[in-house]
Amino acid sequence: MKISRAIGLGLVSSFLLGTAAFAQSTLVYNKWNIELEGTAIKAGDIVFRVTPRQGDPTDITVNVMPGRDENKVVKDVRDALAAKLSPDRYVVEASGNDITIKKKDGQPDFALELVDSTVQNVSVKIEGE
């Protein structure tokens, strides 16, 4: 009896943690900031996912070459985001080592996720507003 209760509690806990992780990863805002720091040691990819509320996700892969300092990595990310995201829906701007993605008026809020990064020595921080 105690074993089945422990298993049941474990399953419930796993479900609740999974639900909380899903809810956190699907937060939507009208504006997101990406902060990049560091110089790329090796070539790699940074993969972002943009998902409008009640819409289909768009994955954006940014190829980063070795030796790119943070200002050039910011330019690479900004250019990739601007090329893949609809200018009718989003505004993508860069300043210093920050990139801002904003929804245009009348467009739905959206989620931004860092899916993966294989770029060594470049940190990526994302914050919604």
C-alpha positions in Angstrom: 0.0 0.0 0.0 2.8 2.4 0.9 4.6 1.7 -2.3 1.6 2.4 -4.5 1.0 5.6 -2.6 4.6 6.7 -3.1 4.4 5.9 -6.8 1.1 7.8 -7.1 2.6 10.8 -5.3 5.6 10.6 -7.6 3.5 10.6 -10.7 1.4 13.6 -9.5 4.5 15.5 -8.6 6.0 14.8 -12.1 2.8 15.9 -13.8 2.7 19.1 -11.8 6.3 19.9 -12.5 5.8 19.2 -16.2 2.8 21.4 -16.3 4.6 24.3 -14.5 7.5 24.0 -16.9 5.2 24.0 -19.9 3.3 27.0 -18.5 6.6 28.9 -17.9 7.9 28.2 -21.4 4.7 29.4 -23.0 4.6 32.9 -21.4 3.5 35.5 -23.9 4.4 39.2 -23.9 4.2 42.1 -26.3 8.0 42.6 -26.2 11.1 40.5 -25.6 14.7 41.4 -25.0 17.7 39.2 -25.9 21.0 40.0 -24.3 24.2 38.5 -25.8 27.6 38.5 -24.2 30.9 37.0 -25.2 33.0 36.2 -28.3 32.4 32.9 -30.2 35.2 30.5 -29.7 33.9 27.9 -32.2 31.3 28.0 -34.9 27.8 27.0 -33.9 24.1 27.7 -34.0 21.7 29.6 -31.8 18.1 28.5 -32.3 15.1 30.6 -31.2 11.4 29.8 -31.4 8.8 32.6 -31.7 5.2 31.5 -31.1 2.3 34.0 -31.4 -0.6 33.4 -29.0 -2.8 30.8 -30.6 -0.4 30.6 -33.6 2.2 28.4 -35.2 5.8 28.5 -34.0 8.6 29.8 -36.1 12.1 28.5 -35.5 15.0 30.8 -36.4 18.5 29.3 -36.6 21.4 31.8 -36.4 24.8 30.5 -37.7 27.7 32.1 -35.7 31.2 31.9 -37.1 34.2 31.6 -34.7 35.9 34.8 -33.5 32.7 36.8 -33.8 32.6 39.4 -30.9 29.3 40.1 -29.2 28.5 43.1 -31.5 28.8 40.9 -34.6 26.8 38.1 -32.9 24.1 40.7 -32.1 24.1 41.7 -35.8 23.9 38.0 -36.9 20.9 37.4 -34.6 19.1 40.6 -35.5 19.5 39.9 -39.2 18.3 36.3 -38.9 15.2 37.3 -36.8 14.4 40.2 -39.2 14.7 37.9 -42.2 12.4 35.2 -40.8 9.8 37.2 -38.8 7.1 39.0 -40.7 7.6 42.8 -40.8 3.8 43.1 -40.7 3.8 41.5 -37.3 7.1 42.3 -35.6 9.7 45.0 -35.1 13.3 43.8 -34.5 15.8 46.3 -33.2 19.4 46.1 -31.9 21.3 48.4 -29.6 24.6 47.5 -28.0 24.5 43.9 -27.0 20.7 43.8 -26.8 18.0 42.9 -29.3 14.4 43.8 -28.9 11.5 42.1 -30.6 8.2 43.9 -30.3 4.8 43.1 -31.7 3.1 45.7 -34.0 -0.2 47.3 -32.9 -3.1 44.9 -33.4 -0.9 41.8 -33.4 -1.1 39.1 -30.7 1.4 38.8 -27.9 4.0 36.1 -28.4 6.4 33.7 -26.7 10.2 33.6 -27.3 12.3 30.6 -26.4 15.9 29.8 -26.7 15.7 26.2 -28.1 19.4 25.5 -28.3 22.8 27.1 -28.6 26.0 25.3 -29.6 28.1 28.5 -29.7 30.8 28.3 -27.1 31.5 31.4 -24.9 28.4 33.3 -25.9 25.7 33.7 -23.3 22.1 34.3 -24.3 19.6 35.8 -21.8 15.9 36.3 -22.7 13.4 38.4 -20.8 9.8 39.3 -21.6 8.1 42.5 -20.9 
